Amino acid sequence: MRTILTPEMGGYRVWGQVWGGCRQGLGICAVPKAAGFGTEARHQLQSRGSSKRLGSLGDKPFRRLLQPENLSREELVDVLREAVVDQKGPLVTLNKPQGLPVTGKPGELTLVSVLPELSQCLGLGERELQVVRASGKETSGLVLLSSCPQTASRLQKFFTHSQRARKPTATYCAVTDGIPAASEGKIQAALKMEHTDGASLVVPVKSPSRKDFLKGVKWTLSHFRVLASGSGCALVQLQPLTAFPSQLQVHMVLQLCPVLGDHKYSACVGTVLGQRFLLPAENTKPQRQVLDEALLSRLHLTPAQAAQLPLHIHLHRLHLPGTRPRDAPIELLAPLPSYFSRTLQCLGLQYQ
C-alpha cells in the first residue's frame, strides 16, 4: 500500500458528479465561492447539538474525545466507519477525530494500520484504501482516502501545484488564547525541526543563512484572519500556504496567541505585568498549557480539566478543482467537534 501524506493538511467531503481517473470517478458538488466563511460554511461550523446547555457536559467536558490506546483494532474500525462523511466511487471521506495518529511505529494503532479492515468493512473488497490527504494527530478534520491510485495521484498533483503557486487549498479554524494585534495578515517564518531529549520540536530560525537552508530550515507562510474575538480569545481562520509540521501552532505562538490546547509550544509565550513576550524556543521545554483564572471560569474548567484540553485546530474547508477545467472550484466542508463548539459557546464567540 502506498500512502501520500502532507503535514498539517486535511481531508475532504464529497457529493455528486464525476471527477477522477477511475471509472467510477469522484462525486462532488460545487459550493459558490465566497470570501472567508460563507453562510453555508457558518452553518457547517456549528456541530450538531451545540445549542445544548453547558451544564449537560457535567464533569466530563471532553468525554467524546478519542483515546486510541484504549481501543481494539475492531473498535477503531467501528469508530472510523461511523466517521465516514461520504463514499462515492473510489473515494471515502471521513471526519478524523482529534488524537488519532495517521501513521506510527510498527504495531501501533493508527489510521493507516486499520485501512485494510476499513476497506473490507466498507465493501471495497481487494481495493485497499490509501491516504490522499490527512492532518496531524492532534488536529481534527476531514481525511480523504482513495481505493484508486490514479485518482489519488491526480488529486495529489493538484495540491502540490497549488502549494508551489502559493494558492491556499485548506482552511482551518482555531481558537487562540489571546487576540492577534492585526485582524488579518500573513505570518512568515523560517522553521526547523530539532530532536532533543527524545522529543521533536519545531523552532523558528532568525535570519537564516544559506547553510541553514541546506540543513533543513524551511520558509513557511500562513494567512490568518480574525473572525470573532472576546474574553481575551479569538476565533481565527488559518490558511497554510506551505506545509511544515506544527506550522499553524508555531505561527500563532509567534503572534503571541497560542492555540487553546497547545501543550507543546504555548510555553514559549511568557507574560510580565500583563504584557506578553516570546521566549527562546531552544530553551523552553514543552509543558501543559496554563490558562488564567478568568479564562478557566469562562470555559467552566478546573485546572486539571484544562490540562486535558484538546488542541483547537480543525480542518474545516478544502478547495478542489472543478470537474472540468472551466468549472468553478469546489468547497468541501466539515463540522466542528463538539468540544470546539462548546468552547465557542463558553467564550461567546459569534460571527458578525
GINOR-V972682 format. One line per field, one symbol per residue. burial: b if it has 24 or more other C-alpha atoms within 12 Angstrom, else e. Layout:
# GINOR-V972682
burial = ???
This chain:
# GINOR-V972682
burial = eebbbbbbbbbbbbbeebbbeeeebbbbbbbeeeebbeeebbebbbbeebeeebeeeeeebbeebbebeeeebeebbebbbebbbbbbbbbbbbbbbbbbbbbeeeeebbbbbbbbbbbebbeeeebbbbbbbbbbbbbbbbbbbbbbbbbbbbbbebbbeebeeeebbbbbbbbbbbbbeeeeebbbbbbbbeeeeeeebbbbbeeeeeeeeeeebbbbbbbbbbbbbbbbbbbbbbbbbbbbbbbbbbbbbbbbbbbbbbbbbbbbbbeeeeebebeebeeebbebbbbeeebbebbbbeeebbebbbbbbbbbbbbbbbeeeeeeebbbbbbbbbbbbbbbbbbebbee
